[in-house]
């Protein structure tokens, strides 16, 4: 019997997570933090609500992640002049360094994951995943 798509995706995600998590912990990051660092690297000075929407994470979860990240100096919050209760979230130099290390880890894991794929197959695979994401989430994968 052929492997079902949902099973292949689930198992592949799990295998990738098992390779990434120990390395993530080694550089001082916890689950959820790399995703936020990636977003802030691309969209610095944003609102907490924007992060939650863009990353499909519950606002309460984002709040907790940001609190933890601020405590260890990965991000900083600053009040917006035009909105008294609103805060802008930005990445710190320490956060940028952690993100750089995270990217190196991801590159290593990608190289292992894509062994045996031609460059054309890799491009095509990414295109398929992006289309699947758009079908499921209703937005473009960025």
N, C-alpha and C positions, 0 to 999 in steps of 0.2 A: 504494500500500500504506500502511496506517495505521502510525503510529509505535508501537512496542512499549513497554509500560509501563517495563520495566527500562531501556531506552535513554533514554526521556524523563527518568526520575529521575536516571540517571547524567549525562546531558548538562546537566540543570538544576543539579545539585549542582556540577558542574565550572564552569559559568558563574558561579555564586554564589561559589565559592571564588576564582575569578580576580578578582572584584570586591573580595572581602574581604581577601585576603592582602596586597596592597600597603599597604592602609590599616592592617592589623594590624602590619606591620613598622614603619610610620611612627610608631606609638605605643609601639614597643619590645616588642611581644609576638611570640612564635614559635608555630608550629603546636602545638596541644594546650593551650597556656596559657589561652586564653580559656575553654575548656570547664571547666578546673579553677577558674578565678576565678569563673565562673558558679556552679559547685557550691558553692564555699566561701562565696559571698555568701548562698546559701540555707541552707547547712548548716555554719556555722562551727564550729570545734573538733571535728574529726572525725579518724578514723584513716585512714592511707594505704590500707589494705585497703578501707575503705568507699568511698573515691574510685574505686578500680580497679573495684569491683563496679558501682557506680552508673553509671559512664561507659563501661563495657565496654572498658576499657583494660587491657593486660597490666600486672601489678604492677611489673615491671622498667621499663617505659616510664613509669609514674606516678612511680617513684622518681627516674628521671633528670629528668623534668619538674620535680618538686618541688625537687630539688637546684639546678637552674638558677634556679628562681623564688626560692628562699631566697637565693641569691647576689646577686640584684639587688634583694632587699628586697620582693618581692611577697607572700611568705608568711613565716610563722615557725613553727618547731617548738618544742614545749615538752613536757617529760617529764611523764607522768601519775604522780601520787603513788602510786596503787594498783598500777601496773605499771612495774617498773623499766626494762624495755627498750622499752616502748611510747611513742610520741610522738603528741601531738595536733597537728594541722595547723590553722592559722588564717590568715586574710587580714589583711594589714597595711593601714595607711592608704594607702600607695603602691599596694597591690594594689586597694583600693577605687577609687582614682582611675583606675587603668588600666581597671578593669571599667566604670566610668562612661563613659570614652571609647569603649570597645568597644561598649557599648550604643548610644551615639549613632551609631556607624558602622553597626551592625546595623539600626537604625531607618531610616537613609538608604537602605540597600540594600533593605530590605523595601518601602519606599515605591516604589522603582523596580520591584521585582519584582511588586508587586501592582497596578501601574497598569492601569486598565481593569476591575478587578474591583469589583463592588459590595461593600458591607460584609457582606451576607448570603453572597455567594460566598466572601469571605475566611474567614468563620467556618466555612462548610461545608468549604472546602478544608483548613483546619486540623483539623477534625474527622476528615476522611478520612485525613490523614497520621497523626494520633494513633491511629486504629484500625489502620492498616497497621503502625505501630510495635508496637502491642500484639500483633497477630497474629504478627509476626516475632520479637519479643524476649520475649514472654510477660510483659511488665510495662507499667505505665501510663507514658506519656510525661509527664515533669514539667518 
